[in-house]
Amino acid sequence: MGSRRRPRPTTLFFLALLLCLYYAPRWAFSLSFNLNFSDPEVGPSIAFRGDAFISTPPLTLELSRNTRTTGIQYSVGRASYAQKVPLWSNATGEMASFTTTFSFRITPDSVSQLRTGDGMAFFLGRFPSEIPTRSYGGSLGLLPDSTNGTGDTRIVAVEFDTYPNTLGGSPYYADINGNHIGIDVNSLKSTASTDTTTWPGKNLTSLDLMEATVKYHNGSKMLAVDLVIGDALYQVNAIVDLSKYLPEEVAVGFSAATGMYVELHQQQQAQKVGTNPTIHPSSSAFFAGLCGGGTGMAGTQEKKSKSEQQ
């Protein structure tokens, strides 16, 4: 991210992603994978849609177009794991719990404009993952413009939104501001959202390395997000029964989009995913260590929210 040879739009780097899913013992399958985006052989493990691609050199996962010569406005892309991920079982009614952790940094363009846009999202949706039509800008590559998710466009996502889309009171957008995190359930109007500007100098575009942890508990059906920016901790959560909104097997990945205002969306290094429905002695320690590493990497146990510190 250090090059200053030319003005750069907002740059988004993912340094690591860890996803662990836990299932009841009756399920008879397991899955784990490790994607290192600096590995030349990683390409076949990723499903690219729209403007997403691996750039060289250096090897970087780009979620949207990355040069002004090709036009970086109104760009949209998705990148997801190339295989379906089991989430719940209609036959047994069992649901997975999961934790995913990733680190990233957003670098605003210091030359061209005060505003950036539009943001990115971590999502679970239909497999195989496809980009809806007209999903650039505030749609973040998640849903068709001014449309809620139904059928094949059903989706649950955590958005990291850098532009205030309100559209004069449109029922499809209700952003609280131009710098927030939100939980989206088949709608771009977030079920819950949190302002990420309440800590002075600690927000989505403040140049700090950020660490996000997304957790889902199958018993409480709580979807919770922690975003750590330096000493600041932003949190948002919502009760979401994923079995009501998503198919049994899902695509897991990232989406991003630009509109009139722009930024780059780049992911580097590793993406790790593990599922462990059948807890055998030989594998349970591996998955416990994998998921424990994710919690430690995010550092969420060391931080307190602003309200807790006051």
Stockholm file with secondary structure:
# STOCKHOLM 1.0

chainA/1-310         MGSRRRPRPTTLFFLALLLCLYYAPRWAFSLSFNLNFSDPEVGPSIAFRGDAFISTPPLTLELSRNTRTTGIQYSVGRASYAQKVPLWSNATGEMASFTTTFSFRITPDSVSQLRTGDGMAFFLGRFPSEIPTRSYGGSLGLLPDSTNGTGDTRIVAVEFDTYPNTLGGSPYYADINGNHIGIDVNSLKSTASTDTTTWPGKNLTSLDLMEATVKYHNGSKMLAVDLVIGDALYQVNAIVDLSKYLPEEVAVGFSAATGMYVELHQQQQAQKVGTNPTIHPSSSAFFAGLCGGGTGMAGTQEKKSKSEQQ
#=GR chainA/1-310 SS CCCCSSCCCEEEEEEEEEEEEECCTTCCCCEEEEEETTSTTCGGGEEEEETCEEETTTTEEESSCCCGGGCCTTCEEEEEESSCEECBCTTTCCBCEEEEEEEEEEECCSSSCSCCCCEEEEEEEESSCCCCTTCCGGGTTTSCTTCCCCGGGCEEEEEEECSCCCTTTCTTCCCSSSSEEEEEESSSSCSEEEESCSBTTBSTTSSCCEEEEEEEETTTTEEEEEEEETTEEEEEEEECCHHHHSCSEEEEEEEEECCSSCEEEEEEEEEEEEEESSCCHHHHHHHHHHHHHHHHHHTGGGCCCHHHHC
#=GC SS_cons         CCCCSSCCCEEEEEEEEEEEEECCTTCCCCEEEEEETTSTTCGGGEEEEETCEEETTTTEEESSCCCGGGCCTTCEEEEEESSCEECBCTTTCCBCEEEEEEEEEEECCSSSCSCCCCEEEEEEEESSCCCCTTCCGGGTTTSCTTCCCCGGGCEEEEEEECSCCCTTTCTTCCCSSSSEEEEEESSSSCSEEEESCSBTTBSTTSSCCEEEEEEEETTTTEEEEEEEETTEEEEEEEECCHHHHSCSEEEEEEEEECCSSCEEEEEEEEEEEEEESSCCHHHHHHHHHHHHHHHHHHTGGGCCCHHHHC
//
